[in-house]
Amino acid sequence: MASNRTLTILKPDCVLKGKEGEVIAQIQKAGFKIIAMKMVRLTPATAGGFYEVHKERPFYGELCEFMSSGPCVPIILEKENAVADFRKLIGATDPAEAEEGTIRKLYADSKAENIVHGSDSDENAQIESAYFFAKSEEVANLG
Ligand code: CMP
């Protein structure tokens, strides 16, 4: 069964452009509820830990440098079929290939600076959420 949570990060380019509010509004309009949210400044090492799975990729160094270049906003989101629906909402990794109307198509400049992260599986959503948030920081019941 699909999990109902995913982890997004509004990346440093999103914060630098002052688009956090617009992007969060689009996410909420698409039916996602915010379960936890904070603003953090990653170091190259903490960015590297988050993207450990990409350690051998040629863009890893650039990715860690970019993700630690300014503040970012990790958010745990809840919705039925959250992982797949959120990836649909943000569009392809490369904004040039993203569908019209998707968040990356609207706001991102390049594959490296692509505005938002979205978990690619239920398992990674859980691992990535735990990277940024203690259980005590998640809203257990939205009431
Ligand atoms: P994200 O969804 O955060 O997951 C891994 C990130 O690596 C991805 O978004 C991109 O920002 C980045 N990335 C993927 N491919 C490349 C690439 N070819 N060059 C630079 N960055 C990349």
Residues whose N, C-alpha, C, O or C-beta is under 5 A from the ligand:
A	BS01	CMP	F59 L63 K111 A112 N114 V116 H117 G118
